Amino acid sequence: MIILFQTSCHEPKSLEFKEFKNLKVDKLSFAGAALTVDLVYYNPNNFGLQLNKTDLDVFIDSTFLGHSRQNIQVNISKRDAFTIPLKVDLDVKNLLKNGITSMFNKNVSVRVLGSVKVGKAGIYKSFPVDYTSIQNFSMFK
């Protein structure tokens, strides 16, 4: 019984970031802006999990793009890819001041920094997220 309990309570491995998909600008004005993007991850664990919360900052070419904080319920199957629909509130002033040229580049460095809360059976733990990648996209395709 002790062996069964120990094997069922392993600490989850970190989720693996795979790609961005479906980047869309929801609204764009001088007062505020938002975009949505799907983040695709892979769960390397031998058990399913549930995503409960995201708290992430998004940077494009080292320029702060915006923040996303969501209470969200996403079921994560074991050893499978899954998608997190993310809504990012953009920092329009900083974007216009420092990063507008990045939005027109075909390849940009994207960094996602923050934490996600995942768990199982009502027990959740925060995991740090710090992922940087060169992505091929433009907000204005």
The first five atom37 places (N, CA, C, CB, O) and aatype in JSON, in Angstrom:
{
  "aatype": [12, 9, 9, 10, 13, 5, 16, 15, 4, 8, 6, 14, 11, 15, 10, 6, 13, 11, 6, 13, 11, 2, 10, 11, 19, 3, 11, 10, 15, 13, 0, 7, 0, 0, 10, 16, 19, 3, 10, 19, 18, 18, 2, 14, 2, 2, 13, 7, 10, 5, 10, 2, 11, 16, 3, 10, 3, 19, 13, 9, 3, 15, 16, 13, 10, 7, 8, 15, 1, 5, 2, 9, 5, 19, 2, 9, 15, 11, 1, 3, 0, 13, 16, 9, 14, 10, 11, 19, 3, 10, 3, 19, 11, 2, 10, 10, 11, 2, 7, 9, 16, 15, 12, 13, 2, 11, 2, 19, 15, 19, 1, 19, 10, 7, 15, 19, 11, 19, 7, 11, 0, 7, 9, 18, 11, 15, 13, 14, 19, 3, 18, 16, 15, 9, 5, 2, 13, 15, 12, 13, 11],
  "atom_mask": [
    [1, 1, 1, 1, 1],
    [1, 1, 1, 1, 1],
    [1, 1, 1, 1, 1],
    [1, 1, 1, 1, 1],
    [1, 1, 1, 1, 1],
    [1, 1, 1, 1, 1],
    [1, 1, 1, 1, 1],
    [1, 1, 1, 1, 1],
    [1, 1, 1, 1, 1],
    [1, 1, 1, 1, 1],
    [1, 1, 1, 1, 1],
    [1, 1, 1, 1, 1],
    [1, 1, 1, 1, 1],
    [1, 1, 1, 1, 1],
    [1, 1, 1, 1, 1],
    [1, 1, 1, 1, 1],
    [1, 1, 1, 1, 1],
    [1, 1, 1, 1, 1],
    [1, 1, 1, 1, 1],
    [1, 1, 1, 1, 1],
    [1, 1, 1, 1, 1],
    [1, 1, 1, 1, 1],
    [1, 1, 1, 1, 1],
    [1, 1, 1, 1, 1],
    [1, 1, 1, 1, 1],
    [1, 1, 1, 1, 1],
    [1, 1, 1, 1, 1],
    [1, 1, 1, 1, 1],
    [1, 1, 1, 1, 1],
    [1, 1, 1, 1, 1],
    [1, 1, 1, 1, 1],
    [1, 1, 1, 0, 1],
    [1, 1, 1, 1, 1],
    [1, 1, 1, 1, 1],
    [1, 1, 1, 1, 1],
    [1, 1, 1, 1, 1],
    [1, 1, 1, 1, 1],
    [1, 1, 1, 1, 1],
    [1, 1, 1, 1, 1],
    [1, 1, 1, 1, 1],
    [1, 1, 1, 1, 1],
    [1, 1, 1, 1, 1],
    [1, 1, 1, 1, 1],
    [1, 1, 1, 1, 1],
    [1, 1, 1, 1, 1],
    [1, 1, 1, 1, 1],
    [1, 1, 1, 1, 1],
    [1, 1, 1, 0, 1],
    [1, 1, 1, 1, 1],
    [1, 1, 1, 1, 1],
    [1, 1, 1, 1, 1],
    [1, 1, 1, 1, 1],
    [1, 1, 1, 1, 1],
    [1, 1, 1, 1, 1],
    [1, 1, 1, 1, 1],
    [1, 1, 1, 1, 1],
    [1, 1, 1, 1, 1],
    [1, 1, 1, 1, 1],
    [1, 1, 1, 1, 1],
    [1, 1, 1, 1, 1],
    [1, 1, 1, 1, 1],
    [1, 1, 1, 1, 1],
    [1, 1, 1, 1, 1],
    [1, 1, 1, 1, 1],
    [1, 1, 1, 1, 1],
    [1, 1, 1, 0, 1],
    [1, 1, 1, 1, 1],
    [1, 1, 1, 1, 1],
    [1, 1, 1, 1, 1],
    [1, 1, 1, 1, 1],
    [1, 1, 1, 1, 1],
    [1, 1, 1, 1, 1],
    [1, 1, 1, 1, 1],
    [1, 1, 1, 1, 1],
    [1, 1, 1, 1, 1],
    [1, 1, 1, 1, 1],
    [1, 1, 1, 1, 1],
    [1, 1, 1, 1, 1],
    [1, 1, 1, 1, 1],
    [1, 1, 1, 1, 1],
    [1, 1, 1, 1, 1],
    [1, 1, 1, 1, 1],
    [1, 1, 1, 1, 1],
    [1, 1, 1, 1, 1],
    [1, 1, 1, 1, 1],
    [1, 1, 1, 1, 1],
    [1, 1, 1, 1, 1],
    [1, 1, 1, 1, 1],
    [1, 1, 1, 1, 1],
    [1, 1, 1, 1, 1],
    [1, 1, 1, 1, 1],
    [1, 1, 1, 1, 1],
    [1, 1, 1, 1, 1],
    [1, 1, 1, 1, 1],
    [1, 1, 1, 1, 1],
    [1, 1, 1, 1, 1],
    [1, 1, 1, 1, 1],
    [1, 1, 1, 1, 1],
    [1, 1, 1, 0, 1],
    [1, 1, 1, 1, 1],
    [1, 1, 1, 1, 1],
    [1, 1, 1, 1, 1],
    [1, 1, 1, 1, 1],
    [1, 1, 1, 1, 1],
    [1, 1, 1, 1, 1],
    [1, 1, 1, 1, 1],
    [1, 1, 1, 1, 1],
    [1, 1, 1, 1, 1],
    [1, 1, 1, 1, 1],
    [1, 1, 1, 1, 1],
    [1, 1, 1, 1, 1],
    [1, 1, 1, 1, 1],
    [1, 1, 1, 1, 1],
    [1, 1, 1, 0, 1],
    [1, 1, 1, 1, 1],
    [1, 1, 1, 1, 1],
    [1, 1, 1, 1, 1],
    [1, 1, 1, 1, 1],
    [1, 1, 1, 0, 1],
    [1, 1, 1, 1, 1],
    [1, 1, 1, 1, 1],
    [1, 1, 1, 0, 1],
    [1, 1, 1, 1, 1],
    [1, 1, 1, 1, 1],
    [1, 1, 1, 1, 1],
    [1, 1, 1, 1, 1],
    [1, 1, 1, 1, 1],
    [1, 1, 1, 1, 1],
    [1, 1, 1, 1, 1],
    [1, 1, 1, 1, 1],
    [1, 1, 1, 1, 1],
    [1, 1, 1, 1, 1],
    [1, 1, 1, 1, 1],
    [1, 1, 1, 1, 1],
    [1, 1, 1, 1, 1],
    [1, 1, 1, 1, 1],
    [1, 1, 1, 1, 1],
    [1, 1, 1, 1, 1],
    [1, 1, 1, 1, 1],
    [1, 1, 1, 1, 1],
    [1, 1, 1, 1, 1]
  ],
  "atom_positions": [
    [[0.82, -1.19, 0.0], [0.0, 0.0, 0.0], [0.87, 1.26, 0.0], [-0.94, 0.0, 1.2], [0.55, 2.23, -0.68]],
    [[1.96, 1.24, 0.76], [2.86, 2.39, 0.81], [3.5, 2.62, -0.55], [3.96, 2.19, 1.88], [3.63, 3.77, -0.98]],
    [[3.9, 1.57, -1.23], [4.51, 1.7, -2.56], [3.5, 2.3, -3.54], [5.02, 0.33, -3.07], [3.86, 3.17, -4.34]],
    [[2.26, 1.86, -3.49], [1.22, 2.41, -4.36], [1.03, 3.9, -4.09], [-0.11, 1.65, -4.16], [0.9, 4.68, -5.04]],
    [[1.0, 4.3, -2.83], [0.82, 5.71, -2.47], [2.0, 6.55, -2.95], [0.65, 5.85, -0.95], [1.81, 7.65, -3.47]],
    [[3.21, 6.04, -2.77], [4.4, 6.79, -3.19], [4.46, 6.97, -4.7], [5.67, 6.09, -2.7], [4.86, 8.03, -5.18]],
    [[4.09, 5.96, -5.45], [4.16, 6.08, -6.91], [3.06, 6.96, -7.47], [4.07, 4.71, -7.55], [3.22, 7.52, -8.55]],
    [[1.95, 7.11, -6.76], [0.86, 7.94, -7.27], [1.03, 9.41, -6.9], [-0.46, 7.43, -6.75], [0.26, 10.24, -7.39]],
    [[1.98, 9.76, -6.07], [2.14, 11.14, -5.59], [3.45, 11.76, -6.02], [2.03, 11.19, -4.08], [4.03, 12.55, -5.28]],
    [[3.93, 11.42, -7.2], [5.15, 12.04, -7.71], [4.92, 13.5, -8.01], [5.66, 11.32, -8.95], [3.83, 13.91, -8.41]],
    [[5.97, 14.29, -7.83], [5.93, 15.71, -8.21], [5.85, 15.78, -9.73], [7.18, 16.49, -7.67], [6.61, 15.11, -10.42]],
    [[4.93, 16.6, -10.27], [4.8, 16.68, -11.72], [6.04, 17.29, -12.38], [3.57, 17.5, -12.08], [6.68, 18.19, -11.83]],
    [[6.36, 16.77, -13.56], [7.43, 17.37, -14.36], [6.92, 18.66, -14.97], [7.93, 16.4, -15.47], [5.71, 18.84, -15.13]],
    [[7.82, 19.56, -15.3], [7.43, 20.83, -15.91], [6.81, 20.6, -17.28], [8.64, 21.76, -16.03], [7.2, 19.69, -18.01]],
    [[5.83, 21.42, -17.59], [5.19, 21.37, -18.9], [6.15, 21.94, -19.94], [3.85, 22.16, -18.89], [6.91, 22.86, -19.65]],
    [[6.13, 21.4, -21.15], [7.05, 21.79, -22.21], [6.34, 22.67, -23.23], [7.66, 20.56, -22.89], [5.35, 22.25, -23.84]],
    [[6.84, 23.88, -23.42], [6.26, 24.79, -24.41], [6.6, 24.3, -25.8], [6.76, 26.23, -24.19], [7.73, 23.88, -26.06]],
    [[5.6, 24.34, -26.72], [5.81, 23.9, -28.1], [5.7, 25.04, -29.1], [4.82, 22.82, -28.45], [6.61, 25.24, -29.9]],
    [[4.6, 25.81, -29.08], [4.43, 26.85, -30.1], [3.31, 27.81, -29.74], [4.15, 26.21, -31.45], [2.52, 27.58, -28.83]],
    [[3.27, 28.91, -30.51], [2.18, 29.88, -30.49], [1.31, 29.6, -31.7], [2.71, 31.36, -30.49], [1.82, 29.23, -32.76]],
    [[-0.02, 29.76, -31.56], [-0.92, 29.62, -32.7], [-2.03, 30.66, -32.57], [-1.51, 28.18, -32.77], [-2.33, 31.15, -31.48]],
    [[-2.64, 30.97, -33.69], [-3.86, 31.79, -33.74], [-3.72, 33.14, -33.06], [-4.98, 31.03, -33.12], [-4.59, 33.53, -32.28]],
    [[-2.66, 33.85, -33.35], [-2.46, 35.18, -32.79], [-3.42, 36.15, -33.47], [-0.99, 35.65, -32.97], [-3.41, 36.29, -34.69]],
    [[-4.27, 36.82, -32.67], [-5.23, 37.78, -33.21], [-5.3, 39.0, -32.32], [-6.63, 37.13, -33.35], [-5.28, 38.89, -31.09]],
    [[-5.37, 40.17, -32.93], [-5.58, 41.41, -32.19], [-7.08, 41.55, -31.99], [-4.96, 42.66, -32.94], [-7.84, 41.63, -32.96]],
    [[-7.53, 41.58, -30.73], [-8.96, 41.71, -30.42], [-9.42, 43.14, -30.54], [-9.25, 41.2, -29.02], [-10.47, 43.42, -31.13]],
    [[-8.66, 44.04, -29.98], [-8.99, 45.46, -30.08], [-7.68, 46.22, -30.1], [-9.91, 45.93, -28.91], [-6.69, 45.79, -29.5]],
    [[-7.67, 47.34, -30.78], [-6.46, 48.15, -30.87], [-6.87, 49.62, -30.93], [-5.61, 47.75, -32.12], [-7.49, 50.07, -31.89]],
    [[-6.5, 50.35, -29.89], [-6.77, 51.78, -29.84], [-5.69, 52.41, -28.96], [-8.21, 52.08, -29.29], [-4.91, 51.7, -28.32]],
    [[-5.66, 53.73, -28.91], [-4.68, 54.4, -28.07], [-5.01, 54.23, -26.59], [-4.6, 55.87, -28.43], [-4.12, 54.34, -25.75]],
    [[-6.27, 53.98, -26.27], [-6.67, 53.81, -24.88], [-6.32, 52.42, -24.35], [-8.17, 54.06, -24.74], [-6.05, 52.27, -23.16]],
    [[-6.33, 51.44, -25.2], [-6.03, 50.09, -24.77], [-6.08, 49.12, -25.92], [0.0, 0.0, 0.0], [-6.63, 49.41, -26.98]],
    [[-5.5, 47.98, -25.69], [-5.48, 46.95, -26.72], [-5.38, 45.59, -26.06], [-4.31, 47.17, -27.72], [-4.92, 45.45, -24.93]],
    [[-5.83, 44.58, -26.79], [-5.74, 43.21, -26.31], [-5.53, 42.29, -27.49], [-7.01, 42.81, -25.51], [-5.96, 42.58, -28.61]],
    [[-4.88, 41.2, -27.23], [-4.74, 40.17, -28.25], [-5.0, 38.83, -27.63], [-3.34, 40.22, -28.91], [-4.91, 38.66, -26.41]],
    [[-5.31, 37.87, -28.46], [-5.47, 36.5, -28.02], [-4.47, 35.63, -28.77], [-6.93, 35.99, -28.23], [-4.14, 35.9, -29.93]],
    [[-4.02, 34.61, -28.11], [-3.08, 33.68, -28.7], [-3.26, 32.33, -28.01], [-1.6, 34.2, -28.57], [-3.58, 32.27, -26.82]],
    [[-3.07, 31.27, -28.75], [-3.11, 29.93, -28.18], [-1.68, 29.47, -27.95], [-3.88, 28.93, -29.1], [-0.86, 29.47, -28.88]],
    [[-1.38, 29.08, -26.72], [-0.07, 28.53, -26.39], [-0.21, 27.01, -26.35], [0.47, 29.09, -25.02], [-1.07, 26.48, -25.64]],
    [[0.62, 26.33, -27.1], [0.57, 24.87, -27.14], [1.7, 24.32, -26.27], [0.69, 24.34, -28.61], [2.87, 24.67, -26.44]],
    [[1.32, 23.45, -25.34], [2.26, 22.82, -24.43], [2.14, 21.3, -24.54], [2.02, 23.28, -22.98], [1.18, 20.78, -25.11]],
    [[3.14, 20.61, -23.99], [3.11, 19.16, -23.91], [3.24, 18.76, -22.45], [4.25, 18.51, -24.78], [4.08, 19.3, -21.72]],
    [[2.41, 17.82, -22.01], [2.48, 17.28, -20.66], [3.3, 15.99, -20.68], [1.06, 17.03, -20.07], [2.81, 14.98, -21.19]],
    [[4.55, 15.99, -20.15], [5.39, 14.8, -20.17], [5.07, 13.8, -19.05], [6.83, 15.2, -20.08], [5.69, 12.75, -18.97]],
    [[4.12, 14.13, -18.21], [3.8, 13.29, -17.05], [2.95, 12.08, -17.44], [3.07, 14.11, -16.0], [2.24, 12.1, -18.45]],
    [[3.03, 11.06, -16.62], [2.24, 9.84, -16.83], [0.86, 9.94, -16.2], [2.98, 8.63, -16.28], [0.2, 8.93, -15.98]],
    [[0.44, 11.15, -15.9], [-0.87, 11.38, -15.31], [-1.41, 12.71, -15.8], [-0.8, 11.34, -13.76], [-0.66, 13.62, -16.15]],
    [[-2.72, 12.81, -15.83], [-3.37, 14.05, -16.24], [-3.3, 15.1, -15.15], [0.0, 0.0, 0.0], [-3.12, 14.79, -13.97]],
    [[-3.45, 16.33, -15.55], [-3.43, 17.47, -14.63], [-4.56, 18.42, -15.01], [-2.05, 18.2, -14.65], [-5.25, 18.22, -16.0]],
    [[-4.71, 19.45, -14.2], [-5.66, 20.5, -14.53], [-4.98, 21.84, -14.32], [-6.96, 20.39, -13.67], [-4.43, 22.12, -13.25]],
    [[-5.02, 22.67, -15.37], [-4.5, 24.03, -15.26], [-5.58, 24.87, -14.59], [-4.11, 24.62, -16.67], [-6.75, 24.81, -14.96]],
    [[-5.16, 25.66, -13.6], [-6.11, 26.43, -12.79], [-5.95, 27.93, -12.96], [-5.95, 26.07, -11.34], [-6.93, 28.67, -12.86]],
    [[-4.72, 28.39, -13.22], [-4.47, 29.83, -13.24], [-3.21, 30.14, -14.05], [-4.34, 30.39, -11.8], [-2.25, 29.37, -14.04]],
    [[-3.23, 31.29, -14.76], [-2.04, 31.78, -15.44], [-1.76, 33.2, -14.97], [-2.2, 31.73, -17.0], [-2.69, 33.97, -14.71]],
    [[-0.5, 33.54, -14.85], [-0.06, 34.88, -14.49], [1.24, 35.12, -15.25], [0.14, 35.04, -12.9], [2.32, 34.78, -14.77]],
    [[1.13, 35.71, -16.45], [2.26, 35.75, -17.38], [2.49, 37.15, -17.95], [2.03, 34.77, -18.51], [1.54, 37.88, -18.23]],
    [[3.76, 37.51, -18.11], [4.16, 38.7, -18.85], [4.69, 38.24, -20.2], [5.23, 39.54, -18.05], [5.36, 37.21, -20.29]],
    [[4.39, 39.01, -21.24], [4.83, 38.67, -22.59], [5.72, 39.8, -23.1], [3.61, 38.45, -23.55], [5.37, 40.97, -23.02]],
    [[6.89, 39.42, -23.63], [7.86, 40.37, -24.16], [8.12, 40.04, -25.62], [9.19, 40.34, -23.34], [8.2, 38.86, -25.99]],
    [[8.26, 41.06, -26.46], [8.65, 40.91, -27.86], [9.96, 41.67, -28.03], [7.54, 41.43, -28.85], [10.01, 42.87, -27.78]],
    [[11.02, 40.97, -28.45], [12.35, 41.58, -28.6], [12.71, 42.42, -27.38], [12.4, 42.45, -29.87], [13.13, 43.57, -27.52]],
    [[12.54, 41.86, -26.18], [12.87, 42.47, -24.89], [12.0, 43.65, -24.51], [14.29, 42.9, -24.91], [12.27, 44.31, -23.5]],
    [[10.97, 43.95, -25.28], [10.04, 45.03, -24.97], [8.78, 44.42, -24.35], [9.7, 45.87, -26.24], [8.18, 43.51, -24.92]],
    [[8.39, 44.94, -23.19], [7.18, 44.45, -22.53], [5.98, 44.68, -23.43], [6.98, 45.14, -21.17], [5.68, 45.81, -23.8]],
    [[5.3, 43.6, -23.78], [4.13, 43.68, -24.65], [2.85, 43.77, -23.84], [4.08, 42.47, -25.59], [1.96, 44.55, -24.17]],
    [[2.75, 42.96, -22.78], [1.53, 42.98, -21.99], [1.51, 41.89, -20.95], [0.0, 0.0, 0.0], [2.46, 41.12, -20.8]],
    [[0.4, 41.85, -20.22], [0.24, 40.92, -19.11], [-1.04, 40.12, -19.28], [0.23, 41.67, -17.76], [-2.03, 40.61, -19.81]],
    [[-1.0, 38.88, -18.82], [-2.17, 38.02, -18.84], [-2.32, 37.36, -17.48], [-2.06, 36.96, -19.96], [-1.42, 36.67, -17.0]],
    [[-3.47, 37.58, -16.88], [-3.8, 36.9, -15.62], [-5.19, 36.32, -15.8], [-3.74, 37.88, -14.37], [-6.17, 37.04, -16.0]],
    [[-5.27, 34.99, -15.72], [-6.54, 34.32, -15.96], [-6.77, 33.22, -14.95], [-6.59, 33.75, -17.38], [-5.85, 32.45, -14.63]],
    [[-7.98, 33.14, -14.43], [-8.43, 31.95, -13.73], [-9.13, 31.12, -14.78], [-9.38, 32.3, -12.49], [-10.15, 31.54, -15.34]],
    [[-8.59, 29.95, -15.04], [-9.03, 29.17, -16.19], [-8.98, 27.69, -15.82], [-8.15, 29.45, -17.45], [-8.15, 27.28, -15.02]],
    [[-9.85, 26.91, -16.38], [-9.85, 25.47, -16.14], [-9.58, 24.76, -17.46], [-11.21, 24.99, -15.52], [-10.43, 24.74, -18.35]],
    [[-8.39, 24.17, -17.59], [-8.02, 23.42, -18.77], [-7.59, 22.02, -18.32], [-6.88, 24.14, -19.58], [-6.64, 21.89, -17.55]],
    [[-8.28, 21.0, -18.8], [-7.88, 19.63, -18.5], [-6.71, 19.24, -19.38], [-9.07, 18.65, -18.71], [-6.71, 19.49, -20.58]],
    [[-5.7, 18.63, -18.77], [-4.47, 18.26, -19.45], [-4.34, 16.74, -19.4], [-3.23, 18.96, -18.79], [-4.18, 16.15, -18.33]],
    [[-4.39, 16.12, -20.56], [-4.24, 14.66, -20.63], [-2.79, 14.26, -20.4], [-4.74, 14.13, -21.99], [-1.88, 15.04, -20.65]],
    [[-2.6, 13.05, -19.93], [-1.24, 12.55, -19.72], [-0.52, 12.37, -21.05], [-1.27, 11.22, -18.95], [-1.12, 11.95, -22.04]],
    [[0.76, 12.7, -21.07], [1.63, 12.54, -22.23], [0.98, 13.0, -23.53], [2.04, 11.1, -22.36], [0.95, 12.26, -24.52]],
    [[0.45, 14.23, -23.52], [-0.26, 14.74, -24.68], [-0.08, 16.25, -24.77], [-1.75, 14.37, -24.62], [0.23, 16.92, -23.79]],
    [[-0.27, 16.77, -25.97], [-0.24, 18.22, -26.19], [-1.58, 18.81, -25.79], [0.11, 18.56, -27.67], [-2.62, 18.15, -25.89]],
    [[-1.56, 20.06, -25.35], [-2.79, 20.77, -25.0], [-2.6, 22.25, -25.28], [-3.16, 20.53, -23.51], [-1.47, 22.72, -25.43]],
    [[-3.7, 22.97, -25.35], [-3.68, 24.39, -25.72], [-4.22, 25.24, -24.58], [-4.49, 24.62, -27.01], [-5.24, 24.92, -23.98]],
    [[-3.51, 26.34, -24.31], [-3.98, 27.33, -23.34], [-4.4, 28.56, -24.13], [-2.86, 27.68, -22.28], [-3.56, 29.21, -24.75]],
    [[-5.71, 28.9, -24.12], [-6.13, 30.14, -24.77], [-5.77, 31.31, -23.87], [-7.66, 30.12, -25.09], [-6.23, 31.39, -22.73]],
    [[-4.96, 32.21, -24.37], [-4.42, 33.3, -23.56], [-4.91, 34.64, -24.09], [-2.89, 33.26, -23.54], [-4.82, 34.9, -25.29]],
    [[-5.4, 35.47, -23.21], [-5.76, 36.84, -23.56], [-4.75, 37.76, -22.89], [-7.24, 37.18, -23.12], [-4.57, 37.72, -21.67]],
    [[-4.1, 38.6, -23.69], [-3.05, 39.48, -23.21], [-3.51, 40.93, -23.32], [-1.73, 39.27, -24.0], [-3.87, 41.39, -24.41]],
    [[-3.51, 41.64, -22.2], [-3.8, 43.07, -22.2], [-2.51, 43.8, -22.55], [-4.38, 43.55, -20.82], [-1.52, 43.71, -21.82]],
    [[-2.51, 44.51, -23.66], [-1.3, 45.14, -24.17], [-1.01, 46.47, -23.49], [-1.42, 45.35, -25.67], [-1.93, 47.22, -23.13]],
    [[0.27, 46.75, -23.32], [0.73, 48.05, -22.84], [0.97, 48.92, -24.07], [2.05, 47.91, -21.95], [2.08, 48.94, -24.61]],
    [[-0.05, 49.64, -24.51], [-0.01, 50.37, -25.77], [1.04, 51.48, -25.75], [-1.38, 50.97, -26.08], [1.75, 51.66, -26.74]],
    [[1.16, 52.22, -24.65], [2.14, 53.3, -24.58], [3.55, 52.78, -24.75], [2.01, 54.05, -23.25], [4.34, 53.33, -25.52]],
    [[3.89, 51.71, -24.04], [5.22, 51.13, -24.15], [5.44, 50.52, -25.53], [5.43, 50.06, -23.07], [6.54, 50.6, -26.09]],
    [[4.41, 49.91, -26.08], [4.5, 49.31, -27.4], [4.78, 50.38, -28.46], [3.22, 48.56, -27.74], [5.66, 50.19, -29.3]],
    [[4.05, 51.48, -28.42], [4.26, 52.55, -29.39], [5.62, 53.23, -29.2], [3.15, 53.59, -29.26], [6.27, 53.6, -30.17]],
    [[6.03, 53.36, -27.96], [7.28, 54.05, -27.65], [8.51, 53.21, -28.01], [7.32, 54.42, -26.18], [9.49, 53.74, -28.55]],
    [[8.47, 51.92, -27.7], [9.68, 51.1, -27.8], [9.62, 49.93, -28.77], [10.01, 50.58, -26.47], [10.67, 49.48, -29.25]],
    [[8.45, 49.43, -29.06], [8.44, 48.15, -29.75], [7.67, 48.08, -31.04], [0.0, 0.0, 0.0], [7.47, 46.97, -31.55]],
    [[7.23, 49.18, -31.59], [6.39, 49.1, -32.78], [7.13, 48.48, -33.96], [5.91, 50.48, -33.16], [6.51, 47.8, -34.78]],
    [[8.45, 48.68, -34.07], [9.19, 48.08, -35.18], [9.23, 46.56, -35.07], [10.61, 48.64, -35.24], [9.3, 45.86, -36.08]],
    [[9.2, 46.05, -33.83], [9.2, 44.59, -33.65], [7.96, 43.95, -34.24], [9.3, 44.25, -32.19], [8.0, 42.8, -34.69]],
    [[6.85, 44.68, -34.23], [5.6, 44.12, -34.71], [5.61, 43.91, -36.22], [4.45, 45.02, -34.32], [4.82, 43.13, -36.74]],
    [[6.5, 44.6, -36.93], [6.57, 44.48, -38.38], [7.64, 43.49, -38.84], [6.83, 45.83, -39.0], [7.68, 43.12, -40.01]],
    [[8.5, 43.06, -37.92], [9.53, 42.08, -38.26], [8.89, 40.72, -38.47], [10.6, 42.01, -37.16], [7.88, 40.39, -37.86]],
    [[9.49, 39.94, -39.34], [8.97, 38.61, -39.59], [9.37, 37.65, -38.46], [9.47, 38.08, -40.94], [8.56, 36.83, -38.03]],
    [[10.6, 37.74, -37.99], [11.08, 36.9, -36.89], [11.33, 37.78, -35.67], [12.36, 36.13, -37.29], [12.08, 38.76, -35.74]],
    [[10.71, 37.43, -34.57], [10.88, 38.18, -33.34], [11.18, 37.23, -32.2], [9.63, 39.03, -33.02], [10.79, 36.06, -32.23]],
    [[11.89, 37.74, -31.21], [12.14, 36.98, -29.99], [10.95, 37.19, -29.06], [13.49, 37.42, -29.31], [10.62, 38.32, -28.71]],
    [[10.32, 36.1, -28.67], [9.17, 36.16, -27.77], [9.58, 35.51, -26.45], [7.91, 35.45, -28.39], [10.11, 34.4, -26.43]],
    [[9.31, 36.22, -25.35], [9.59, 35.67, -24.03], [8.31, 35.71, -23.22], [10.73, 36.46, -23.32], [7.63, 36.73, -23.15]],
    [[7.99, 34.58, -22.6], [6.85, 34.46, -21.7], [7.43, 34.17, -20.32], [5.83, 33.34, -22.17], [8.17, 33.21, -20.14]],
    [[7.07, 35.03, -19.36], [7.66, 34.95, -18.03], [6.55, 35.06, -16.99], [8.72, 36.06, -17.82], [5.71, 35.96, -17.08]],
    [[6.54, 34.19, -16.02], [5.53, 34.25, -14.96], [5.33, 32.9, -14.32], [0.0, 0.0, 0.0], [6.29, 32.19, -14.04]],
    [[4.06, 32.54, -14.1], [3.77, 31.25, -13.47], [2.42, 30.73, -13.92], [3.81, 31.37, -11.94], [1.54, 31.48, -14.33]],
    [[2.28, 29.42, -13.82], [1.0, 28.76, -14.04], [0.75, 27.86, -12.83], [0.99, 27.93, -15.39], [1.68, 27.35, -12.21]],
    [[-0.52, 27.69, -12.51], [-0.89, 26.85, -11.39], [-1.57, 25.61, -11.94], [-1.82, 27.61, -10.38], [-2.61, 25.7, -12.58]],
    [[-0.97, 24.44, -11.68], [-1.52, 23.17, -12.14], [-1.62, 22.21, -10.97], [-0.66, 22.57, -13.28], [-0.91, 22.35, -9.97]],
    [[-2.49, 21.24, -11.11], [-2.63, 20.27, -10.04], [-3.53, 19.14, -10.43], [0.0, 0.0, 0.0], [-3.86, 18.92, -11.59]],
    [[-3.92, 18.41, -9.37], [-4.76, 17.24, -9.57], [-5.54, 17.02, -8.27], [-3.9, 15.97, -9.96], [-5.0, 17.19, -7.18]],
    [[-6.78, 16.63, -8.41], [-7.63, 16.3, -7.27], [-7.72, 17.44, -6.26], [-7.1, 15.06, -6.58], [-7.75, 17.22, -5.05]],
    [[-7.78, 18.69, -6.78], [-7.94, 19.84, -5.9], [-6.69, 20.34, -5.23], [0.0, 0.0, 0.0], [-6.74, 21.31, -4.47]],
    [[-5.55, 19.72, -5.5], [-4.26, 20.16, -4.93], [-3.46, 20.78, -6.06], [-3.47, 18.96, -4.27], [-3.1, 20.11, -7.02]],
    [[-3.18, 22.09, -5.93], [-2.53, 22.84, -7.0], [-1.19, 23.38, -6.53], [-3.42, 23.97, -7.49], [-0.99, 23.67, -5.35]],
    [[-0.28, 23.51, -7.49], [1.05, 24.05, -7.21], [1.42, 25.0, -8.35], [2.11, 22.91, -7.07], [1.13, 24.73, -9.51]],
    [[2.06, 26.11, -8.0], [2.53, 27.06, -9.02], [3.86, 26.59, -9.57], [2.66, 28.48, -8.43], [4.74, 26.15, -8.84]],
    [[3.99, 26.7, -10.89], [5.23, 26.37, -11.57], [5.71, 27.6, -12.32], [5.05, 25.16, -12.54], [4.91, 28.29, -12.96]],
    [[7.0, 27.9, -12.25], [7.51, 29.06, -12.99], [7.51, 28.8, -14.49], [8.94, 29.42, -12.52], [7.7, 27.67, -14.94]],
    [[7.29, 29.86, -15.25], [7.36, 29.81, -16.7], [8.38, 30.86, -17.12], [5.95, 30.06, -17.37], [8.25, 32.03, -16.77]],
    [[9.38, 30.45, -17.86], [10.36, 31.37, -18.44], [10.81, 30.76, -19.75], [11.58, 31.63, -17.46], [11.74, 29.97, -19.8]],
    [[10.13, 31.15, -20.81], [10.39, 30.56, -22.11], [10.7, 31.65, -23.11], [9.21, 29.72, -22.59], [9.98, 32.64, -23.2]],
    [[11.77, 31.46, -23.87], [12.14, 32.39, -24.93], [12.3, 31.62, -26.23], [13.46, 33.16, -24.58], [12.86, 30.53, -26.25]],
    [[11.78, 32.2, -27.3], [11.84, 31.54, -28.6], [11.83, 32.59, -29.7], [10.67, 30.55, -28.77], [11.3, 33.68, -29.52]],
    [[12.41, 32.24, -30.82], [12.28, 33.06, -32.02], [11.03, 32.57, -32.74], [13.56, 32.96, -32.96], [10.93, 31.39, -33.08]],
    [[10.1, 33.47, -32.95], [8.83, 33.11, -33.59], [8.71, 33.86, -34.91], [7.64, 33.43, -32.66], [9.14, 35.0, -35.05]],
    [[8.12, 33.19, -35.86], [7.9, 33.77, -37.18], [6.46, 34.23, -37.27], [8.23, 32.74, -38.31], [5.57, 33.47, -37.63]],
    [[6.24, 35.52, -36.92], [4.91, 36.1, -37.08], [5.0, 37.62, -37.02], [3.95, 35.58, -36.01], [5.98, 38.2, -36.56]],
    [[3.92, 38.22, -37.51], [3.74, 39.67, -37.41], [2.3, 39.91, -36.95], [4.04, 40.4, -38.78], [1.4, 39.18, -37.37]],
    [[2.08, 40.9, -36.11], [0.73, 41.2, -35.66], [-0.14, 41.69, -36.8], [0.76, 42.23, -34.54], [-1.36, 41.58, -36.76]],
    [[0.51, 42.23, -37.84], [-0.24, 42.85, -38.94], [-0.04, 42.08, -40.24], [0.19, 44.3, -39.11], [0.43, 42.65, -41.22]],
    [[-0.38, 40.8, -40.26], [-0.24, 39.97, -41.45], [-1.23, 40.39, -42.49], [-0.42, 38.5, -41.12], [-1.27, 39.81, -43.58]]
  ]
}
